[in-house]
Amino acid sequence: MGKFNFLDWLAMIIMIIGALNWGLVGVFNFNIVEYIFGIGAVATKIVYIVVGLAALYGIAMLFKCFKGC
């Protein structure tokens, strides 16, 4: 894979944080995002949206790499 730019790194870090949160939910039934921001809070929804957008960006990065990094 080619060099990562700032947005690539940011998306990767956000995806890792999101994945770790889901790991905590799966193993310990503990959602750190809801713990920090509250269940159903606007900030919680924003965090989920940002993680989802980062994942979409990560998918785009993956397809870009398949075409040639």
The first five atom37 places (N, CA, C, CB, O) and aatype in JSON, in Angstrom:
{
  "aatype": [12, 7, 11, 13, 2, 13, 10, 3, 17, 10, 0, 12, 9, 9, 12, 9, 9, 7, 0, 10, 2, 17, 7, 10, 19, 7, 19, 13, 2, 13, 2, 9, 19, 6, 18, 9, 13, 7, 9, 7, 0, 19, 0, 16, 11, 9, 19, 18, 9, 19, 19, 7, 10, 0, 0, 10, 18, 7, 9, 0, 12, 10, 13, 11, 4, 13, 11, 7, 4],
  "atom_mask": [
    [1, 1, 1, 1, 1],
    [1, 1, 1, 0, 1],
    [1, 1, 1, 1, 1],
    [1, 1, 1, 1, 1],
    [1, 1, 1, 1, 1],
    [1, 1, 1, 1, 1],
    [1, 1, 1, 1, 1],
    [1, 1, 1, 1, 1],
    [1, 1, 1, 1, 1],
    [1, 1, 1, 1, 1],
    [1, 1, 1, 1, 1],
    [1, 1, 1, 1, 1],
    [1, 1, 1, 1, 1],
    [1, 1, 1, 1, 1],
    [1, 1, 1, 1, 1],
    [1, 1, 1, 1, 1],
    [1, 1, 1, 1, 1],
    [1, 1, 1, 0, 1],
    [1, 1, 1, 1, 1],
    [1, 1, 1, 1, 1],
    [1, 1, 1, 1, 1],
    [1, 1, 1, 1, 1],
    [1, 1, 1, 0, 1],
    [1, 1, 1, 1, 1],
    [1, 1, 1, 1, 1],
    [1, 1, 1, 0, 1],
    [1, 1, 1, 1, 1],
    [1, 1, 1, 1, 1],
    [1, 1, 1, 1, 1],
    [1, 1, 1, 1, 1],
    [1, 1, 1, 1, 1],
    [1, 1, 1, 1, 1],
    [1, 1, 1, 1, 1],
    [1, 1, 1, 1, 1],
    [1, 1, 1, 1, 1],
    [1, 1, 1, 1, 1],
    [1, 1, 1, 1, 1],
    [1, 1, 1, 0, 1],
    [1, 1, 1, 1, 1],
    [1, 1, 1, 0, 1],
    [1, 1, 1, 1, 1],
    [1, 1, 1, 1, 1],
    [1, 1, 1, 1, 1],
    [1, 1, 1, 1, 1],
    [1, 1, 1, 1, 1],
    [1, 1, 1, 1, 1],
    [1, 1, 1, 1, 1],
    [1, 1, 1, 1, 1],
    [1, 1, 1, 1, 1],
    [1, 1, 1, 1, 1],
    [1, 1, 1, 1, 1],
    [1, 1, 1, 0, 1],
    [1, 1, 1, 1, 1],
    [1, 1, 1, 1, 1],
    [1, 1, 1, 1, 1],
    [1, 1, 1, 1, 1],
    [1, 1, 1, 1, 1],
    [1, 1, 1, 0, 1],
    [1, 1, 1, 1, 1],
    [1, 1, 1, 1, 1],
    [1, 1, 1, 1, 1],
    [1, 1, 1, 1, 1],
    [1, 1, 1, 1, 1],
    [1, 1, 1, 1, 1],
    [1, 1, 1, 1, 1],
    [1, 1, 1, 1, 1],
    [1, 1, 1, 1, 1],
    [1, 1, 1, 0, 1],
    [1, 1, 1, 1, 1]
  ],
  "atom_positions": [
    [[0.85, -1.17, 0.0], [0.0, 0.0, 0.0], [0.9, 1.24, 0.0], [-0.97, 0.0, 1.23], [1.96, 1.24, 0.62]],
    [[0.47, 2.26, -0.68], [1.23, 3.5, -0.76], [1.24, 4.23, 0.58], [0.0, 0.0, 0.0], [0.74, 3.73, 1.58]],
    [[1.81, 5.41, 0.55], [1.88, 6.2, 1.77], [0.49, 6.69, 2.17], [2.84, 7.38, 1.6], [-0.32, 7.06, 1.31]],
    [[0.25, 6.71, 3.45], [-1.02, 7.21, 3.98], [-0.92, 8.73, 4.13], [-1.37, 6.54, 5.34], [0.1, 9.25, 4.58]],
    [[-1.98, 9.42, 3.75], [-2.05, 10.85, 4.04], [-2.77, 11.02, 5.38], [-2.8, 11.63, 2.89], [-3.14, 10.04, 6.02]],
    [[-2.95, 12.26, 5.8], [-3.55, 12.53, 7.1], [-4.94, 11.92, 7.22], [-3.62, 14.03, 7.35], [-5.27, 11.31, 8.24]],
    [[-5.77, 12.09, 6.18], [-7.13, 11.57, 6.22], [-7.14, 10.04, 6.3], [-7.91, 12.04, 5.0], [-7.98, 9.46, 6.98]],
    [[-6.22, 9.4, 5.6], [-6.11, 7.94, 5.67], [-5.81, 7.49, 7.09], [-5.01, 7.44, 4.72], [-6.44, 6.57, 7.61]],
    [[-4.84, 8.15, 7.73], [-4.48, 7.8, 9.11], [-5.63, 8.05, 10.07], [-3.25, 8.6, 9.55], [-5.92, 7.23, 10.94]],
    [[-6.29, 9.18, 9.89], [-7.41, 9.51, 10.77], [-8.52, 8.48, 10.64], [-7.95, 10.91, 10.44], [-9.07, 8.03, 11.65]],
    [[-8.85, 8.11, 9.42], [-9.89, 7.1, 9.2], [-9.48, 5.77, 9.82], [-10.16, 6.92, 7.69], [-10.3, 5.09, 10.44]],
    [[-8.22, 5.39, 9.66], [-7.74, 4.12, 10.22], [-7.84, 4.13, 11.74], [-6.29, 3.86, 9.78], [-8.27, 3.14, 12.34]],
    [[-7.44, 5.21, 12.37], [-7.5, 5.3, 13.83], [-8.95, 5.24, 14.32], [-6.83, 6.61, 14.32], [-9.25, 4.56, 15.29]],
    [[-9.84, 5.96, 13.63], [-11.25, 5.94, 14.01], [-11.83, 4.54, 13.85], [-12.06, 6.95, 13.18], [-12.61, 4.09, 14.69]],
    [[-11.47, 3.85, 12.76], [-11.97, 2.48, 12.56], [-11.46, 1.54, 13.65], [-11.54, 1.95, 11.18], [-12.21, 0.68, 14.12]],
    [[-10.22, 1.7, 14.05], [-9.66, 0.86, 15.12], [-10.38, 1.12, 16.43], [-8.15, 1.11, 15.28], [-10.71, 0.18, 17.16]],
    [[-10.62, 2.38, 16.74], [-11.35, 2.72, 17.97], [-12.75, 2.11, 17.94], [-11.42, 4.26, 18.16], [-13.22, 1.55, 18.93]],
    [[-13.42, 2.23, 16.79], [-14.75, 1.63, 16.65], [-14.73, 0.12, 16.8], [0.0, 0.0, 0.0], [-15.61, -0.46, 17.44]],
    [[-13.72, -0.51, 16.21], [-13.61, -1.96, 16.33], [-13.34, -2.39, 17.77], [-12.49, -2.48, 15.42], [-13.9, -3.39, 18.24]],
    [[-12.5, -1.65, 18.46], [-12.24, -1.97, 19.87], [-13.5, -1.82, 20.71], [-11.11, -1.07, 20.43], [-13.75, -2.61, 21.61]],
    [[-14.3, -0.8, 20.41], [-15.56, -0.63, 21.13], [-16.47, -1.83, 20.89], [-16.27, 0.68, 20.69], [-17.07, -2.35, 21.84]],
    [[-16.59, -2.28, 19.64], [-17.43, -3.43, 19.36], [-16.88, -4.7, 20.02], [-17.56, -3.64, 17.86], [-17.64, -5.57, 20.43]],
    [[-15.56, -4.79, 20.12], [-14.96, -5.91, 20.84], [-15.35, -5.91, 22.3], [0.0, 0.0, 0.0], [-15.66, -6.95, 22.88]],
    [[-15.35, -4.72, 22.91], [-15.78, -4.6, 24.31], [-17.25, -4.98, 24.45], [-15.54, -3.17, 24.83], [-17.64, -5.63, 25.42]],
    [[-18.07, -4.56, 23.49], [-19.5, -4.91, 23.54], [-19.66, -6.41, 23.44], [-20.28, -4.2, 22.4], [-20.44, -7.0, 24.19]],
    [[-18.94, -7.03, 22.54], [-19.07, -8.48, 22.33], [-18.57, -9.31, 23.49], [0.0, 0.0, 0.0], [-19.2, -10.31, 23.86]],
    [[-17.45, -8.92, 24.07], [-16.83, -9.73, 25.13], [-17.4, -9.4, 26.52], [-15.32, -9.51, 25.14], [-17.69, -10.3, 27.3]],
    [[-17.56, -8.11, 26.81], [-17.94, -7.71, 28.16], [-19.32, -7.06, 28.25], [-16.92, -6.78, 28.7], [-19.75, -6.67, 29.34]],
    [[-20.02, -6.93, 27.11], [-21.3, -6.25, 27.06], [-21.17, -4.83, 27.64], [-22.38, -7.05, 27.84], [-22.04, -4.35, 28.37]],
    [[-20.05, -4.17, 27.29], [-19.76, -2.82, 27.78], [-19.49, -1.92, 26.58], [-18.54, -2.83, 28.76], [-18.53, -2.14, 25.83]],
    [[-20.32, -0.91, 26.39], [-20.17, 0.03, 25.29], [-19.57, 1.32, 25.83], [-21.55, 0.31, 24.59], [-20.24, 2.1, 26.5]],
    [[-18.29, 1.52, 25.54], [-17.58, 2.68, 26.11], [-18.11, 4.0, 25.56], [-16.09, 2.56, 25.84], [-18.06, 5.02, 26.24]],
    [[-18.61, 4.0, 24.31], [-19.16, 5.23, 23.74], [-20.4, 5.66, 24.52], [-19.5, 5.04, 22.24], [-20.54, 6.83, 24.87]],
    [[-21.29, 4.7, 24.78], [-22.49, 5.02, 25.56], [-22.13, 5.35, 27.01], [-23.47, 3.85, 25.52], [-22.81, 6.17, 27.64]],
    [[-21.09, 4.74, 27.52], [-20.65, 5.04, 28.88], [-20.16, 6.48, 28.99], [-19.55, 4.07, 29.32], [-20.46, 7.17, 29.97]],
    [[-19.42, 6.94, 27.98], [-18.85, 8.29, 28.01], [-19.9, 9.34, 27.7], [-17.7, 8.41, 27.02], [-20.0, 10.35, 28.39]],
    [[-20.71, 9.11, 26.65], [-21.61, 10.16, 26.16], [-23.07, 9.96, 26.56], [-21.52, 10.24, 24.68], [-23.86, 10.9, 26.48]],
    [[-23.44, 8.76, 26.99], [-24.82, 8.49, 27.38], [-25.57, 7.72, 26.31], [0.0, 0.0, 0.0], [-25.3, 7.85, 25.12]],
    [[-26.52, 6.92, 26.75], [-27.32, 6.12, 25.83], [-28.28, 7.03, 25.09], [-28.1, 5.0, 26.59], [-29.05, 7.78, 25.7]],
    [[-28.24, 6.96, 23.76], [-29.14, 7.74, 22.94], [-28.8, 9.21, 22.83], [0.0, 0.0, 0.0], [-29.56, 9.97, 22.24]],
    [[-27.67, 9.63, 23.39], [-27.28, 11.04, 23.33], [-26.88, 11.42, 21.91], [-26.12, 11.33, 24.31], [-26.46, 10.57, 21.12]],
    [[-27.01, 12.67, 21.6], [-26.64, 13.17, 20.27], [-25.15, 12.9, 20.01], [-26.95, 14.69, 20.15], [-24.78, 12.5, 18.91]],
    [[-24.31, 13.12, 21.02], [-22.87, 12.89, 20.85], [-22.58, 11.42, 20.54], [-22.11, 13.32, 22.12], [-21.69, 11.13, 19.75]],
    [[-23.32, 10.52, 21.15], [-23.15, 9.09, 20.88], [-23.48, 8.8, 19.43], [-24.04, 8.24, 21.81], [-22.74, 8.07, 18.76]],
    [[-24.57, 9.35, 18.94], [-24.95, 9.13, 17.54], [-23.92, 9.73, 16.6], [-26.33, 9.73, 17.26], [-23.62, 9.15, 15.56]],
    [[-23.37, 10.88, 16.96], [-22.34, 11.5, 16.12], [-21.1, 10.61, 16.05], [-21.96, 12.89, 16.67], [-20.52, 10.44, 14.98]],
    [[-20.7, 10.04, 17.19], [-19.55, 9.14, 17.2], [-19.81, 7.95, 16.29], [-19.24, 8.65, 18.64], [-18.94, 7.57, 15.5]],
    [[-21.0, 7.35, 16.36], [-21.33, 6.21, 15.51], [-21.31, 6.61, 14.03], [-22.69, 5.65, 15.88], [-20.84, 5.84, 13.19]],
    [[-21.81, 7.79, 13.72], [-21.8, 8.26, 12.33], [-20.37, 8.46, 11.84], [-22.61, 9.58, 12.2], [-20.04, 8.08, 10.71]],
    [[-19.53, 9.06, 12.67], [-18.14, 9.29, 12.28], [-17.42, 7.96, 12.05], [-17.41, 10.11, 13.36], [-16.65, 7.83, 11.1]],
    [[-17.65, 6.98, 12.91], [-17.04, 5.66, 12.73], [-17.54, 5.02, 11.44], [-17.34, 4.75, 13.94], [-16.75, 4.43, 10.69]],
    [[-18.83, 5.15, 11.17], [-19.38, 4.61, 9.92], [-18.8, 5.28, 8.69], [0.0, 0.0, 0.0], [-18.49, 4.61, 7.71]],
    [[-18.64, 6.6, 8.74], [-18.03, 7.33, 7.62], [-16.57, 6.92, 7.43], [-18.13, 8.85, 7.85], [-16.1, 6.79, 6.3]],
    [[-15.87, 6.72, 8.54], [-14.48, 6.27, 8.46], [-14.4, 4.89, 7.8], [-13.84, 6.22, 9.85], [-13.5, 4.62, 7.01]],
    [[-15.37, 4.03, 8.13], [-15.39, 2.69, 7.53], [-15.67, 2.78, 6.02], [-16.46, 1.81, 8.21], [-15.05, 2.06, 5.24]],
    [[-16.58, 3.66, 5.62], [-16.83, 3.85, 4.19], [-15.59, 4.37, 3.48], [-18.0, 4.81, 3.98], [-15.27, 3.94, 2.37]],
    [[-14.89, 5.29, 4.11], [-13.64, 5.8, 3.56], [-12.61, 4.67, 3.46], [-13.1, 6.97, 4.42], [-11.87, 4.58, 2.48]],
    [[-12.57, 3.81, 4.49], [-11.66, 2.66, 4.47], [-11.97, 1.7, 3.33], [0.0, 0.0, 0.0], [-11.05, 1.15, 2.72]],
    [[-13.24, 1.5, 3.04], [-13.62, 0.65, 1.9], [-13.15, 1.29, 0.6], [-15.16, 0.44, 1.87], [-12.63, 0.6, -0.28]],
    [[-13.31, 2.61, 0.49], [-12.84, 3.31, -0.7], [-11.32, 3.18, -0.84], [-13.24, 4.8, -0.64], [-10.8, 3.0, -1.95]],
    [[-10.6, 3.27, 0.29], [-9.14, 3.09, 0.26], [-8.78, 1.69, -0.23], [-8.54, 3.33, 1.66], [-7.83, 1.52, -0.99]],
    [[-9.54, 0.7, 0.21], [-9.28, -0.67, -0.18], [-9.46, -0.87, -1.68], [-10.2, -1.62, 0.58], [-8.61, -1.49, -2.33]],
    [[-10.55, -0.33, -2.24], [-10.77, -0.45, -3.68], [-9.72, 0.32, -4.46], [-12.18, 0.05, -4.04], [-9.29, -0.11, -5.54]],
    [[-9.29, 1.46, -3.94], [-8.24, 2.23, -4.58], [-6.95, 1.42, -4.63], [-8.02, 3.57, -3.85], [-6.22, 1.46, -5.62]],
    [[-6.69, 0.7, -3.56], [-5.48, -0.12, -3.49], [-5.56, -1.3, -4.46], [-5.25, -0.63, -2.07], [-4.55, -1.69, -5.04]],
    [[-6.74, -1.86, -4.65], [-6.91, -2.95, -5.6], [-6.62, -2.5, -7.01], [-8.31, -3.51, -5.52], [-6.16, -3.29, -7.84]],
    [[-6.9, -1.22, -7.3], [-6.65, -0.69, -8.64], [-5.18, -0.34, -8.82], [-7.52, 0.53, -8.89], [-4.74, -0.07, -9.94]],
    [[-4.43, -0.33, -7.74], [-3.0, -0.01, -7.81], [-2.65, 1.13, -6.87], [0.0, 0.0, 0.0], [-3.07, 2.27, -7.08]],
    [[-1.89, 0.81, -5.86], [-1.53, 1.82, -4.86], [-0.45, 2.73, -5.36], [-1.09, 1.17, -3.57], [-0.02, 3.64, -4.65]]
  ]
}
